[in-house]
Amino acid sequence: MESALPAAGFLYWVGAGTVAYLALRISYSLFTALRVWGVGNEAGVGPGLGEWAVVTGGTDGIGKSYAEELAKRGMKVVLISRSQDKLDQVSSEIKEKFKVETRTIAVDFTLEDIYDKIKTGLAGLEIGILVNNVGMSYEYPEYFLDVPDLDNVIKKMININILSVCKMTQLVLPGMVERSKGAILNISSGSGMFPVPLLTIYSATKTFVDFFSQCLHEEYRSKGIFVQSVLPYFVATKLAKIRKPTLDKPTPETFVKSAIKTVGLQSRTNGYLIHVLMVGRLFESQISTFWLGVSFPLSYRIVCNRLAYIHCPAIVTRHLCPVIIIMVVYPRTLQSTSK
Ligand SMILES: NC(=O)c1ccc[n+]([C@@H]2O[C@H](COP(=O)([O-])OP(=O)(O)OC[C@H]3O[C@@H](n4cnc5c(N)ncnc54)[C@H](OP(=O)(O)O)[C@@H]3O)[C@@H](O)[C@H]2O)c1
């Protein structure tokens, strides 16, 4: 019995240390969350980074909302999309509403030979923000081999979701590096955070965007460039085929108003607090790989069922496990060692 006491003393300090560590991490996470979602970085996003903002896929959905939000902050806007009619319409709406200069470039991002035209269109502009937003998904979830016109879908999806991000960055980044400031916002997806079977190519291309953004941010942040990977869950747009917005499927305007607050503060973000809570990243910093390993099979199954937001039980488990161990298992271990 006597020999158990030093072990109990040791365990007591291990437990106390763990509790203190977790308390510190949780306080830090809460402080960070308050700073990002409560205060945000409203002032840092605007013409101070450069006169012009360039938005790909800027005539609808999330891209149009970014264009409007940046114009509202006084930035001149270049819209790059497919249909000239829609470009003209959105461009004159923005010009009239926000009294800023606009330009349009009509290209189809599923093609590869469009970048000379874009380069010409952007020549001489001081670009402060690039939003790589354009993207396409499946018409409906399907097994890889059963995707209609698979050859074309592979080519188009890689061109629009991956090639456009690399090539637009290649065109715009040199000017930003020269001026030592700028921001590149790459719209990935929640589907890029987890494997989503039946949306295989889309999910994989969005993971590319996420990794590309994280790597680029590390390479260029010391040169004054902020690169952000934006990973939304559902937003009520044509692409998502959602007409009626709800709290967890916001309008693109609501989503972008929230996401823009995180520019300069989070290099990887879900952009919208409800989506952050759905994916359980608020306290991510204190989740160990072990807890992630425990919850992943559960999250994975649910993501497979395309009910990603229901994977909250996995998140709760993940966060509660350390607490249960500290509150229940650890005191019992202490009791049994001291007997
Ligand atoms: N909505 C969501 O739930 C959701 C969730 C996660 C991630 N995302 C990502 O967010 C981004 C924007 O999606 P969204 O939902 O806002 O889409 P959206 O409402 O369908 O808007 C797409 C925009 O891209 C343009 N576009 C589409 N295909 C094009 C092409 N081949 N060439 C040039 N422009 C093209 C469209 O212009 P035209 O109308 O002229 O073709 C439109 O301006 C995508 O990268 C998507 O993967 C969306």
The ligand as an SDF file (V2000), in Angstrom:
LIG
                    3D

 48 52  0  0  0  0  0  0  0  0999 V2000
  -22.5490   26.6380  -52.5630 N   0  0  0  0  0  0  0  0  0  0  0  0
  -22.0100   25.7900  -51.7250 C   0  0  0  0  0  0  0  0  0  0  0  0
  -22.6910   25.1310  -50.9340 O   0  0  0  0  0  0  0  0  0  0  0  0
  -20.5210   25.6340  -51.7140 C   0  0  0  0  0  0  0  0  0  0  0  0
  -19.9620   24.9130  -50.6540 C   0  0  0  0  0  0  0  0  0  0  0  0
  -18.5930   24.7530  -50.6220 C   0  0  0  0  0  0  0  0  0  0  0  0
  -17.8040   25.3050  -51.6020 C   0  0  0  0  0  0  0  0  0  0  0  0
  -18.3730   25.9970  -52.6280 N   0  0  0  0  0  0  0  0  0  0  0  0
  -17.4840   26.5490  -53.6500 C   0  0  0  0  0  0  0  0  0  0  0  0
  -17.7560   27.9280  -53.8030 O   0  0  0  0  0  0  0  0  0  0  0  0
  -17.4500   28.3250  -55.1360 C   0  0  0  0  0  0  0  0  0  0  0  0
  -18.6160   29.1170  -55.7060 C   0  0  0  0  0  0  0  0  0  0  0  0
  -19.7540   28.3050  -55.7180 O   0  0  0  0  0  0  0  0  0  0  0  0
  -21.2430   28.8900  -55.7800 P   0  0  0  0  0  0  0  0  0  0  0  0
  -22.0660   27.9450  -55.0330 O   0  0  0  0  0  0  0  0  0  0  0  0
  -21.2420   30.3200  -55.4260 O   0  0  0  0  0  0  0  0  0  0  0  0
  -21.5530   28.7080  -57.3520 O   0  0  0  0  0  0  0  0  0  0  0  0
  -22.6620   29.4000  -58.2780 P   0  0  0  0  0  0  0  0  0  0  0  0
  -23.6740   30.1420  -57.4870 O   0  0  0  0  0  0  0  0  0  0  0  0
  -23.1340   28.3490  -59.2180 O   0  0  0  0  0  0  0  0  0  0  0  0
  -21.8030   30.4990  -59.0960 O   0  0  0  0  0  0  0  0  0  0  0  0
  -20.8190   30.0730  -59.9630 C   0  0  0  0  0  0  0  0  0  0  0  0
  -20.1360   31.2620  -60.6160 C   0  0  0  0  0  0  0  0  0  0  0  0
  -19.0580   30.7480  -61.4060 O   0  0  0  0  0  0  0  0  0  0  0  0
  -19.2760   31.0730  -62.7660 C   0  0  0  0  0  0  0  0  0  0  0  0
  -18.9160   29.9270  -63.5940 N   0  0  0  0  0  0  0  0  0  0  0  0
  -19.4290   28.6800  -63.5220 C   0  0  0  0  0  0  0  0  0  0  0  0
  -18.8360   27.8960  -64.4330 N   0  0  0  0  0  0  0  0  0  0  0  0
  -17.9550   28.6670  -65.0930 C   0  0  0  0  0  0  0  0  0  0  0  0
  -17.0260   28.4380  -66.1280 C   0  0  0  0  0  0  0  0  0  0  0  0
  -16.9160   27.2450  -66.7170 N   0  0  0  0  0  0  0  0  0  0  0  0
  -16.2560   29.4600  -66.5690 N   0  0  0  0  0  0  0  0  0  0  0  0
  -16.3790   30.6820  -66.0190 C   0  0  0  0  0  0  0  0  0  0  0  0
  -17.2110   30.9610  -65.0170 N   0  0  0  0  0  0  0  0  0  0  0  0
  -17.9990   29.9660  -64.5600 C   0  0  0  0  0  0  0  0  0  0  0  0
  -20.7520   31.4020  -62.9000 C   0  0  0  0  0  0  0  0  0  0  0  0
  -20.9020   32.3080  -63.9710 O   0  0  0  0  0  0  0  0  0  0  0  0
  -21.9710   32.0100  -65.1310 P   0  0  0  0  0  0  0  0  0  0  0  0
  -23.2940   31.9890  -64.4610 O   0  0  0  0  0  0  0  0  0  0  0  0
  -21.7680   33.1020  -66.1090 O   0  0  0  0  0  0  0  0  0  0  0  0
  -21.6130   30.6860  -65.6790 O   0  0  0  0  0  0  0  0  0  0  0  0
  -21.0250   32.0450  -61.5500 C   0  0  0  0  0  0  0  0  0  0  0  0
  -20.6000   33.3870  -61.5540 O   0  0  0  0  0  0  0  0  0  0  0  0
  -17.1360   27.0470  -55.9010 C   0  0  0  0  0  0  0  0  0  0  0  0
  -15.7490   26.9040  -56.0160 O   0  0  0  0  0  0  0  0  0  0  0  0
  -17.7050   25.9550  -55.0290 C   0  0  0  0  0  0  0  0  0  0  0  0
  -17.0190   24.7420  -55.1800 O   0  0  0  0  0  0  0  0  0  0  0  0
  -19.7200   26.1760  -52.7040 C   0  0  0  0  0  0  0  0  0  0  0  0
  1  2  1  0
  2  3  2  0
  2  4  1  0
  4  5  1  0
  4 48  2  0
  5  6  2  0
  6  7  1  0
  7  8  2  0
  8  9  1  0
  8 48  1  0
  9 10  1  0
  9 46  1  0
 10 11  1  0
 11 12  1  0
 11 44  1  0
 12 13  1  0
 13 14  1  0
 14 15  2  0
 14 16  1  0
 14 17  1  0
 17 18  1  0
 18 19  2  0
 18 20  1  0
 18 21  1  0
 21 22  1  0
 22 23  1  0
 23 24  1  0
 23 42  1  0
 24 25  1  0
 25 26  1  0
 25 36  1  0
 26 27  1  0
 26 35  1  0
 27 28  2  0
 28 29  1  0
 29 30  1  0
 29 35  2  0
 30 31  1  0
 30 32  2  0
 32 33  1  0
 33 34  2  0
 34 35  1  0
 36 37  1  0
 36 42  1  0
 37 38  1  0
 38 39  2  0
 38 40  1  0
 38 41  1  0
 42 43  1  0
 44 45  1  0
 44 46  1  0
 46 47  1  0
M  CHG  2   8   1  16  -1
M  END
$$$$
